[in-house]
Each structure stands twice: as structure tokens, then as C-alpha cells.
Amino acid sequence: MGDSLVDVGGVTLFVRELGQRGDRPSVVVMHGGPDVGHGYLVPGFEPLARDHHVVLFDFRGCGRSSRGLPADDLQPEYVVQDTHRLIERLGLGAVDLVGFSTGGRAAMEFVHQHPEQVRRLVLASTSAYSLAEAAVYLADWDEYQRRQRVEDEANGALRNSTIFVWDLARAPAYLQLLESLDTDLGDWSEERAMNGLMRPWITGDPEQILRTFAKPVLILHGEKDMGFPVQLAERLHAAVPSQLAVIPNTAHMCHFEQPEIWAHHIRTFLDD
């Protein structure tokens, strides 16, 4: 349907709509980072948009949404607020919500705050648990340690492409995609987060939030995810009523490595 700028009160969000509105609920996507916009996710949603209306947008302080905001205006609760207002501004009614990576954590908080706006929830390449809990699984993973050394030696030039993509033959294409999205940068400060100046993405117990939500949840994950190891997805699936789909031989960016399979899992879940 095209691109637009939507005023959600105080900030303007860059919105990309794929596919056509129809009888199905719209699919609203909360991207990861938040040091980038949504552009890197488009390859995974183009197949879904053949028969679903998909709404992607850049968080405040990211991509082509409002930039240069005061540092304390870049807080997780404002992402949730902006998403709530965007759904209202576009007149979408109850939506199917997809949260990717950090966006999955934001999506869990969204259903905590606004459960009436969500029909079904997809948690993709994300985690309900802390980075310290993820690190336990990475510490003894030799392949992760080897790839991390390669990334370190490249001094950031590889942009985690060899970590986020399992098939190393596909890593250059993913890096090329990132480099083509020159407007998809973000103002969010990792230093502020490390210094404890960023408030939490989830304000309650994620497992309890999802139990209380009590609507269908799909946990979609790459088998070889080196950002949030698959054991964390399996743990969440065991803890809350949910479906779990693990895509073999893919990493954090499984939507990029296997877009048709990734979109098929979402389509099957939404249309069930």
C-alpha cells in the first residue's frame, strides 16, 4: 500500500504498508535493535504480504521516524505508547502483533498494557529472559566463539553478519542489505543502556504476562540463533501456553535466510 508518515502525538513515525487490507486482521511489526529501523525485516514479510496486510514502522529515534529527540524520550515505554497510537490512527482494530528480537520484548510489554488490541502474538528471534541467561549457552559454544573472534578482528566492519546468519555463504548478502539501508540507523544509545539509564522493556514477569494474555502465541526461532539461543525459546514454550516453530540451520536473522519458510510459519499460525 506504500509508505507514509503518521503523527502519533509528539513524534512522527515512518510507516511501510505491504499487501492490501482485507477481512483478516492487519499484521503490525515491532522491529529489533533499537539502533536501526525496520528495513532489514522486509525480506521476511514480503512473502506474508501476498495475502496479509503488513504494517512495519520505524521506532521513534530510528530510521525515518522522528530523530534528534532528547535522550530520555528514547525509552521503551514510549515505543509501546507509539505503537498503541499508531494502531488507533490507522484504524486497524485488533491486530496480529509480531515482535522481532528486542521488538519481541516490546511486544510482550504491549500485550501487558493493551491486550485488547492484539488477537494473536508472534515472538520471533526474541527472549523473555536476560542477556546473562543467554550468555550461559554461548560460553561453551565453540562456533559462536570462533565467529565472535572474526567479528572482533573486523572491528565492526562485518556488523555481526557472521553471528546473525548461520549460512556463512549468505552473510555477505545480509551485510549488503544492511549497507543498502543507509537511512535505517538509530539514535538509541547503547552506552545509556549499559549505564542503567534505559528503563526495562518488560515491566512485569514475562511468563505471567503471557499467561494472563491468554491468547494464541507463536514462538518462532532459528535453531542456531547466537543472539538469543534456542534454549531460551524452548524454555518459554515450556512455561506458557504457546506454539513453538524452530527453523533448522538458521540463526538470529532466520527471516532473511529462509523467508518463505519463516513467513509460512506465521501464515499458518495466523490463519489457524
Secondary structure as a PSIPRED ss2 file (coil, helix, strand):
# PSIPRED VFORMAT (PSIPRED V4.0)

   1 M C   1.000  0.000  0.000
   2 G E   0.000  0.000  1.000
   3 D E   0.000  0.000  1.000
   4 S E   0.000  0.000  1.000
   5 L E   0.000  0.000  1.000
   6 V E   0.000  0.000  1.000
   7 D E   0.000  0.000  1.000
   8 V C   1.000  0.000  0.000
   9 G C   1.000  0.000  0.000
  10 G C   1.000  0.000  0.000
  11 V C   1.000  0.000  0.000
  12 T E   0.000  0.000  1.000
  13 L E   0.000  0.000  1.000
  14 F E   0.000  0.000  1.000
  15 V E   0.000  0.000  1.000
  16 R E   0.000  0.000  1.000
  17 E E   0.000  0.000  1.000
  18 L E   0.000  0.000  1.000
  19 G C   1.000  0.000  0.000
  20 Q C   1.000  0.000  0.000
  21 R C   1.000  0.000  0.000
  22 G C   1.000  0.000  0.000
  23 D C   1.000  0.000  0.000
  24 R C   1.000  0.000  0.000
  25 P C   1.000  0.000  0.000
  26 S C   1.000  0.000  0.000
  27 V E   0.000  0.000  1.000
  28 V E   0.000  0.000  1.000
  29 V E   0.000  0.000  1.000
  30 M E   0.000  0.000  1.000
  31 H C   1.000  0.000  0.000
  32 G C   1.000  0.000  0.000
  33 G C   1.000  0.000  0.000
  34 P C   1.000  0.000  0.000
  35 D C   1.000  0.000  0.000
  36 V E   0.000  0.000  1.000
  37 G C   1.000  0.000  0.000
  38 H C   1.000  0.000  0.000
  39 G H   0.000  1.000  0.000
  40 Y H   0.000  1.000  0.000
  41 L H   0.000  1.000  0.000
  42 V H   0.000  1.000  0.000
  43 P H   0.000  1.000  0.000
  44 G H   0.000  1.000  0.000
  45 F H   0.000  1.000  0.000
  46 E C   1.000  0.000  0.000
  47 P C   1.000  0.000  0.000
  48 L H   0.000  1.000  0.000
  49 A H   0.000  1.000  0.000
  50 R H   0.000  1.000  0.000
  51 D C   1.000  0.000  0.000
  52 H C   1.000  0.000  0.000
  53 H C   1.000  0.000  0.000
  54 V E   0.000  0.000  1.000
  55 V E   0.000  0.000  1.000
  56 L E   0.000  0.000  1.000
  57 F E   0.000  0.000  1.000
  58 D C   1.000  0.000  0.000
  59 F C   1.000  0.000  0.000
  60 R C   1.000  0.000  0.000
  61 G C   1.000  0.000  0.000
  62 C E   0.000  0.000  1.000
  63 G C   1.000  0.000  0.000
  64 R C   1.000  0.000  0.000
  65 S C   1.000  0.000  0.000
  66 S C   1.000  0.000  0.000
  67 R C   1.000  0.000  0.000
  68 G C   1.000  0.000  0.000
  69 L C   1.000  0.000  0.000
  70 P C   1.000  0.000  0.000
  71 A H   0.000  1.000  0.000
  72 D H   0.000  1.000  0.000
  73 D H   0.000  1.000  0.000
  74 L C   1.000  0.000  0.000
  75 Q C   1.000  0.000  0.000
  76 P H   0.000  1.000  0.000
  77 E H   0.000  1.000  0.000
  78 Y H   0.000  1.000  0.000
  79 V H   0.000  1.000  0.000
  80 V H   0.000  1.000  0.000
  81 Q H   0.000  1.000  0.000
  82 D H   0.000  1.000  0.000
  83 T H   0.000  1.000  0.000
  84 H H   0.000  1.000  0.000
  85 R H   0.000  1.000  0.000
  86 L H   0.000  1.000  0.000
  87 I H   0.000  1.000  0.000
  88 E H   0.000  1.000  0.000
  89 R H   0.000  1.000  0.000
  90 L C   1.000  0.000  0.000
  91 G C   1.000  0.000  0.000
  92 L C   1.000  0.000  0.000
  93 G C   1.000  0.000  0.000
  94 A C   1.000  0.000  0.000
  95 V E   0.000  0.000  1.000
  96 D E   0.000  0.000  1.000
  97 L E   0.000  0.000  1.000
  98 V E   0.000  0.000  1.000
  99 G E   0.000  0.000  1.000
 100 F E   0.000  0.000  1.000
 101 S C   1.000  0.000  0.000
 102 T H   0.000  1.000  0.000
 103 G H   0.000  1.000  0.000
 104 G H   0.000  1.000  0.000
 105 R H   0.000  1.000  0.000
 106 A H   0.000  1.000  0.000
 107 A H   0.000  1.000  0.000
 108 M H   0.000  1.000  0.000
 109 E H   0.000  1.000  0.000
 110 F H   0.000  1.000  0.000
 111 V H   0.000  1.000  0.000
 112 H H   0.000  1.000  0.000
 113 Q H   0.000  1.000  0.000
 114 H C   1.000  0.000  0.000
 115 P H   0.000  1.000  0.000
 116 E H   0.000  1.000  0.000
 117 Q H   0.000  1.000  0.000
 118 V E   0.000  0.000  1.000
 119 R E   0.000  0.000  1.000
 120 R E   0.000  0.000  1.000
 121 L E   0.000  0.000  1.000
 122 V E   0.000  0.000  1.000
 123 L E   0.000  0.000  1.000
 124 A E   0.000  0.000  1.000
 125 S C   1.000  0.000  0.000
 126 T C   1.000  0.000  0.000
 127 S C   1.000  0.000  0.000
 128 A C   1.000  0.000  0.000
 129 Y C   1.000  0.000  0.000
 130 S C   1.000  0.000  0.000
 131 L H   0.000  1.000  0.000
 132 A H   0.000  1.000  0.000
 133 E H   0.000  1.000  0.000
 134 A H   0.000  1.000  0.000
 135 A H   0.000  1.000  0.000
 136 V H   0.000  1.000  0.000
 137 Y H   0.000  1.000  0.000
 138 L H   0.000  1.000  0.000
 139 A C   1.000  0.000  0.000
 140 D C   1.000  0.000  0.000
 141 W C   1.000  0.000  0.000
 142 D H   0.000  1.000  0.000
 143 E H   0.000  1.000  0.000
 144 Y H   0.000  1.000  0.000
 145 Q H   0.000  1.000  0.000
 146 R H   0.000  1.000  0.000
 147 R H   0.000  1.000  0.000
 148 Q H   0.000  1.000  0.000
 149 R H   0.000  1.000  0.000
 150 V H   0.000  1.000  0.000
 151 E H   0.000  1.000  0.000
 152 D H   0.000  1.000  0.000
 153 E H   0.000  1.000  0.000
 154 A C   1.000  0.000  0.000
 155 N C   1.000  0.000  0.000
 156 G C   1.000  0.000  0.000
 157 A C   1.000  0.000  0.000
 158 L C   1.000  0.000  0.000
 159 R C   1.000  0.000  0.000
 160 N C   1.000  0.000  0.000
 161 S H   0.000  1.000  0.000
 162 T H   0.000  1.000  0.000
 163 I H   0.000  1.000  0.000
 164 F H   0.000  1.000  0.000
 165 V C   1.000  0.000  0.000
 166 W C   1.000  0.000  0.000
 167 D C   1.000  0.000  0.000
 168 L C   1.000  0.000  0.000
 169 A C   1.000  0.000  0.000
 170 R C   1.000  0.000  0.000
 171 A H   0.000  1.000  0.000
 172 P H   0.000  1.000  0.000
 173 A H   0.000  1.000  0.000
 174 Y H   0.000  1.000  0.000
 175 L H   0.000  1.000  0.000
 176 Q H   0.000  1.000  0.000
 177 L H   0.000  1.000  0.000
 178 L H   0.000  1.000  0.000
 179 E H   0.000  1.000  0.000
 180 S H   0.000  1.000  0.000
 181 L C   1.000  0.000  0.000
 182 D C   1.000  0.000  0.000
 183 T C   1.000  0.000  0.000
 184 D C   1.000  0.000  0.000
 185 L E   0.000  0.000  1.000
 186 G E   0.000  0.000  1.000
 187 D C   1.000  0.000  0.000
 188 W C   1.000  0.000  0.000
 189 S C   1.000  0.000  0.000
 190 E H   0.000  1.000  0.000
 191 E H   0.000  1.000  0.000
 192 R H   0.000  1.000  0.000
 193 A H   0.000  1.000  0.000
 194 M H   0.000  1.000  0.000
 195 N C   1.000  0.000  0.000
 196 G C   1.000  0.000  0.000
 197 L C   1.000  0.000  0.000
 198 M C   1.000  0.000  0.000
 199 R C   1.000  0.000  0.000
 200 P C   1.000  0.000  0.000
 201 W C   1.000  0.000  0.000
 202 I C   1.000  0.000  0.000
 203 T C   1.000  0.000  0.000
 204 G C   1.000  0.000  0.000
 205 D C   1.000  0.000  0.000
 206 P H   0.000  1.000  0.000
 207 E H   0.000  1.000  0.000
 208 Q H   0.000  1.000  0.000
 209 I H   0.000  1.000  0.000
 210 L H   0.000  1.000  0.000
 211 R H   0.000  1.000  0.000
 212 T H   0.000  1.000  0.000
 213 F H   0.000  1.000  0.000
 214 A C   1.000  0.000  0.000
 215 K C   1.000  0.000  0.000
 216 P C   1.000  0.000  0.000
 217 V E   0.000  0.000  1.000
 218 L E   0.000  0.000  1.000
 219 I E   0.000  0.000  1.000
 220 L E   0.000  0.000  1.000
 221 H E   0.000  0.000  1.000
 222 G E   0.000  0.000  1.000
 223 E C   1.000  0.000  0.000
 224 K C   1.000  0.000  0.000
 225 D C   1.000  0.000  0.000
 226 M C   1.000  0.000  0.000
 227 G C   1.000  0.000  0.000
 228 F C   1.000  0.000  0.000
 229 P C   1.000  0.000  0.000
 230 V H   0.000  1.000  0.000
 231 Q H   0.000  1.000  0.000
 232 L H   0.000  1.000  0.000
 233 A H   0.000  1.000  0.000
 234 E H   0.000  1.000  0.000
 235 R H   0.000  1.000  0.000
 236 L H   0.000  1.000  0.000
 237 H H   0.000  1.000  0.000
 238 A H   0.000  1.000  0.000
 239 A H   0.000  1.000  0.000
 240 V C   1.000  0.000  0.000
 241 P C   1.000  0.000  0.000
 242 S C   1.000  0.000  0.000
 243 Q E   0.000  0.000  1.000
 244 L E   0.000  0.000  1.000
 245 A E   0.000  0.000  1.000
 246 V E   0.000  0.000  1.000
 247 I E   0.000  0.000  1.000
 248 P C   1.000  0.000  0.000
 249 N C   1.000  0.000  0.000
 250 T C   1.000  0.000  0.000
 251 A C   1.000  0.000  0.000
 252 H C   1.000  0.000  0.000
 253 M C   1.000  0.000  0.000
 254 C H   0.000  1.000  0.000
 255 H H   0.000  1.000  0.000
 256 F H   0.000  1.000  0.000
 257 E H   0.000  1.000  0.000
 258 Q C   1.000  0.000  0.000
 259 P H   0.000  1.000  0.000
 260 E H   0.000  1.000  0.000
 261 I H   0.000  1.000  0.000
 262 W H   0.000  1.000  0.000
 263 A H   0.000  1.000  0.000
 264 H H   0.000  1.000  0.000
 265 H H   0.000  1.000  0.000
 266 I H   0.000  1.000  0.000
 267 R H   0.000  1.000  0.000
 268 T H   0.000  1.000  0.000
 269 F H   0.000  1.000  0.000
 270 L H   0.000  1.000  0.000
 271 D H   0.000  1.000  0.000
 272 D C   1.000  0.000  0.000
